[in-house]
């Protein structure tokens, strides 16, 4: 077991602050509570030295009070000591295993460290200990959400609605039911919210999207029109209005998918690679190294996400530049220390504004599925490639009887191979290679697509 001095890493954090009143065994519970609240506030302010001093006094006087260990866990986490945080949270549970708060916070810490199986196990224990505590239920719902255990989140949300039926809980339940394909019940909940507050933008938006997913275009269009009356320039709503009107927008607003990427940035690699068998970065990295074995080249990674292509490619003798709309994704990519710089912009804007003939490779792994119409992207990629350079990208496959561009219910575009080949040829590319591949899993089923490699003549 780590001591409170050992859970922190800064050199001066073991120092005591002599102005603090000494806590003794005679300290009352109320005084201890105020002391711990003061310590917690110091942690929030980042003053970990003073917090350490106060907390050491508390744990010496009250070694069987789980609260001192929970605050210690928070302090360890704030200092970057993940293992120390876990040990202290475990200690809090050990000294009082019947206290639901200790178990709940331990579950939440495990989830924040992406240890989802034990996190869910502890969350279940917390609910069993205190099934009608709304604070406990709210925290375990957060655990289930982060672990992508949506059926479990729905179960606990239903329980929370019986105890404390808040608007926030109803919104979250409706959204999770939508995610599970339970469209009728989700629409019923959204309708309750709209009936109570007709101008509730979140409820209208949720019902509009759920109705579209269900195939009720009439309801979806009606909600879109209501939202457009209040905000005619909202590109997101205009996109959904076009869908509900039976049209396929050529592209989709960044706002449609940016929030998803922002919220999942720290889980993206684990979910995509381990759960969805995503191998495109490895495939494209091999395509690059096969053509440039000395790695003397400049690479533009469009939609770089968390930097998986950079990880697979490693350091190169040239510039590796990442482009993504999500700052949180780029923050994850930067941790790999293989990219030379990043641009937080729409990739279409990046292509439009980049000077001519400076990259040997432009890569777009599983990103054009969010762009849609590539009639400008492909010619711009040709322009900014150096002579002899290569464009490498993937698409989901549209079926032979479908249109050249199809928007799937997943809000991802599929492209017809013949159309993509024609766009590449029209832009001036030569040696156009198109190979079928399995892109990833979707609902445990493989998503079939293709990888394109097109060369600019030397």
N, C-alpha and C positions, 0 to 999 in steps of 0.2 A: 504493500500500500504506500503510495506517495504521500509525503507530508505536504502541507500547504505551501511551504517554502519551495518545494521541488516542482510544483506544477507550473511555475512561471519561469520564463527564460531570461528576462532582463537582469543584468548584474545587480542592480540596486534594489530588487524587489524583496529581498530578505530583510531590509532595514525596517526597524520599528519606528513609529512616530510617537515621540514621548509626550505630545500634548493630549493624547487620547486617554480618557479615564480607563483604568484597568478593570476588565470584567472579572468578576469572581464568582465562586459557586453560590454566593448569596444574591447575585443579580436576579431580579424578578423576570418572569416570562415576558412581561410587557417591556421591560428595559432591553431584554435580549432582542425582542422583535424590532424595537426602534434602532438598535445597534445594527441588526442585519439589514434593515431598510437603508440605513446610512451607508453600509458597505456596498449594497447593491447600487446605490446612486453613484458611489465612487467608481464602480466598474463601468457604469453607463458613460461616465465622463472620461474614462480612460486612465484614471489615476490608480493604477494597479498597485503601486507601492503602498499607499495608505490603506487600500482595500485589503492587501495581504496582511498588514499589521493588525487591523481590526479583526480580520477573520481568524487569524492564529489565536488571538486572545479568546475569541468565542468558542473555537473548537476545543481549547484546553479546558474551559469551564463547563462546556456542555457537549461532551463527546457523543452523547446519545440523542442529540437533537438533529434530525435529518436535514433541517433547513441549512445548517452551516455547510453541509457537504454539497447541497444543491447549489448554493451560491459559490462555493469553491469550484464546482464543475463549470459554472458560467465563467468564472475568472480564468480557469485553465483554457477554456475554449477561446476566450477573448485574446489570450496570449499565444494561441496557435498550438497548444499542447493537447491534441485530440485524445491521446491515450490517457493522459492525466485526467481529462474531463470525464472520460468513461469510468475510470476507477473511482472517482469521487461520487459520480452518480450511482454507481453500484453500491458504494458505501451507504449512501442515503437510503437506498432500498433495504439494505441489510439491517440497518439499525431500527427500521420500522417498516417491515414488509406489508403491513396492513394499511399504510397511508397511501391513498390513491394518488396524491400529488407527486410523491417520489417516483412511483412506478410510471406515471404519465410523463414526467419530465425525462426520465431515463429513456422511455420509448421515443420521445421527441428527439433527444440527442442522438440516439442510434439512427433514426431516420435522417437527420441532418448529415450524418457520416455515411449515408447510403448503405447502412447495414439493415436491409429492409425486413428480412425474415425475423430476426430477433426483435426488431422494432414492432412489428405487427403482433408478435407473441406477447410482448410487454403491454402493448395497447389493449389487447384482449383482457389481460389481467386487471388493468386499471378499470375497465368498464365493469368487470365482474365485481370489483371492490366497491364501486360507487356508480351504479348504473343510472342514477337520476341527477348527477352533478353536471350542470351545463358546461362548466369550465373544463371538466375532464373530457366530456364528449367533444367539445370544440377542439381540444388539443389532439385527441386520438383521430378525429376526422382529418386534421392536418397531416398526421402521420400516414394515414391511408392514402390521402391525395398524393403525397410525395412519393409513396411507394407504388403509385399507379394501381392500387388495390381498390378500384372504383366500386365494385359490388359491396365491399366492406364499408367503404365511405358512405354509400347509400343506406346501408343498414343502420349505421350510427347516426346519419342525418335524420332518418325516420324517427329514431329514438329521441334525438334532440328536439325534433318538432313536437313531440308529445310533452316534453318537459318545458321547453322555452321556444315557442314557435315564432322566431324572429324573421324579418324580411330577408336578412342575409342568409339564414339557413335555408329558406325556401328557394332563394336564387340558386344557391349552390346545389341543392337537391335537384332542381329542374335541369341545371347544366349537366350534372352527372347522369341523370336519366337519359338526356339527349345523347351523351357519350356512349351509353349502353344500348342505344337504339330503342329505348322505351319512349317513343315519340308522343304517344297519346297522353300518357301521364304527365310528361314534361310540358306539353301544350296546355293541359288543364291547369297546372301550377302557374305557368306564365299568364294564362287568361285570368286567373284569380288576381294576380298582381296588376294586370292592365285594367281590370274592372274597378279595382280599388283606386288606382292612379293612372288614368288614361294617358298621361304624358310621361310615364315612366320609361325613359329611353332604354335602360338595360332590359326591362321586361319585354318591351316591343322588339328590341333587337334579338333577344333570345327566342321569342316566339317566331319571328320572321325566319330565323335560320333553322329552327326545328321544324317548322311547317314545310320549308323547302326540302329538308332532308326526308321528311315523310312523303313528299310528293304532293302536298296541298299547296299548289301554286297560287290559288286564289287568296288564301289567308296570308301567305308570305308576301304577295304583292300588295295587299291592303295595308299590312304593317309597314312595308317599305314606303308606300305613298304617304302614310301618316308621318313617318319620320322625315321624309323629304320636305313636307310642308313646313316643318319646324327648322330644318337645316338643309336647304336646297343644294348647297355646295358640298355636302358630305360624300366624298368619293366612295367610301365603304358602302354606304346605303345605296348609292347609285349602282354599284356593282351588283348587290343583291337584288335590286329592282330589275336589272337587266336579266338576271338568272330567272327570277320569278315570271318574267315576261316571255320566257322561252328562248332567250338569246344567249349566245356564248360570248362573253366579253373577250377581247383580244388579249388582255392581260388583267391581272388583279392588283388592287392597291396593296402597298406594302403593309398597311395596317391589318390586312386579313390574316397574315401569317407572322408578322413581326412579334406580336405579343406572345405567341406560342413559343417562339425561339428564345425570347428574353426569359420567359419563365422556366424554361427547361435547360438552360445553358449548362448548369453544373451537373446535370444528369444525362446530357445528350449522348456522350460517348458510350456510357454504360448501357443505355437503353438501345441505341442504334446498333452498336457492334455486337453486344452480347445477346440482346433479345430479338433483334430484327435481322441478324446475320448480314449486316451491311459490310460489303467488301470492296466497294467501288474505289475508295482511295488507294487501297493496296493494288488493285488492277491498274489504275491510271498511273501510279508511281512506277510500276513495272514497264508500262508503255513508254514512259519518259526515259527511264534508265536504259531500256533497250535501244533507244534512238540517240541518247546522249550519255554514253557510258562514262565519260569523263566528268559529267555533271557541270560542264562549263556552259551555262545558259541562264537566261532570265525567265522566270515563270510568273504568270499572273493567275492567281487562284481565285476564280469568281465564286462567290458564295462560300467562302472558306470555312464558315462555321467555326467549330472548335479546333480547326487546324489539323484534321486527320490526314489530309494529303501531305502536309508538311512533316508530320510524324513519320509517315511511311517513306517519304522521300529523303528526309534528313537534310543536313546542311549541304548547300550547293555552292559551286564556284560562280557566283552571280547573285542576282537579286531575286528573292522569293517574296512576292507582294500579295497580301490577302485583301479581299474586298468582301464586306458583309454589311447588312443593314442593322444587325444587332450588336450593340456595344458589348453586351454581356457575353455573346459568343466570341467576339474578338478578344475579350479579356481572358477567356479560357485558352484561346489559340496562342496568345502571347506567352502563356506560361511554359510552352514547349521550347521557346527560345530558338526557333529555327527560321522564323519569318523576319525579314528585314524591315518591313513597315506594313501598315494597314491603312485602309480607307473605309470609313463607315459611311457608305453611300449605296444607293441603288445600283446594281451592277450595270443596268442599261445606261445610267448616267456615267458610270466609270468608263464604259466602252466608248461612249460618245466623246468624252473629254480627254481621253488618253492620246498622246502624240503618236505619229505613225512609226511603224517598223522598229519597235524596241524590245519585243519579247520573242523568244524562241518557242515558248509554249504558253498557250492559254488553256486552262483547265476549268471545267464546270461540272463538278460531280453532283448529280442529283439536285441540281438547282434550276435548270430550265423548266422543270415541272411546275415551278411557281411563277415563271415568267410568262409562259404562253407563247404569243406570237414572236417568232425569231427572225422575222424578215429584216429587222434592223440590226439585231445582235450579231448575226453571222457575218454580214458584210463589214461591220465595224471591227469584228475580231480579225477578219482578213486584213484590214487596213493597218492595224497596229502590230500585226505579226511581222517579224523580220523575214526577208526572203528565205525560203526553205523551212520556215517555222511551222508548227503544228497546232491545230485546234483539236482539243480532246474533250468530249462531253457526252453526257448520257441523257436519254429520254425514256419515258414510259411509252409503251407501244400502243398505238391506236389500231383497232381492228380493221381489216381490209374494207369492210362495208361502212365504216365510220368516216366522219369528216377528217380533213387534214389536221384539225385541232379540236380536241375534245376536253371538256372540263369534267373530271370525275367527281362523284359525291364526296370524295376525300378532299376536295378543293385543290387537287393537283391536275395539271394538264397532261394529256397524252398526245403524242405526235405520230403521224403516219411516216413510216420509214421513207417511202418514195418522195414525200414532200420535203423532208429534211435533206435527202440526197440532192433534190433539185435546187434547194436554197444554197447548199454548199457549192454546187456546180456553177450556179448563176453568179455567186460572189467571186468566182475565179479559182476556187480550190481544185487541186488535182490529187490523184491517189487517194480517193475517198473510200475509206474502209468502214463498214457497218457490221458489227457483230452482236448477235442476240446474247443477252445475259439475264441472270436473276438479280434484280436490283436490291431487294430487301423482302422482308415478310410484312404482310398486312393481314391482321386477324388470323395469323398462323398460316397464311397462304402466300406462296411466292408471287411477287410482282414482277412481271416480265417486261423487260425493256431492251434497249440496245445502246452500245457504246460506239460513238463516231470518232474516227481519227481522220482529219483532213489536212493535207499539206499545201502550204503556199509555195508556188514555184520559185525556185532559186533565181 
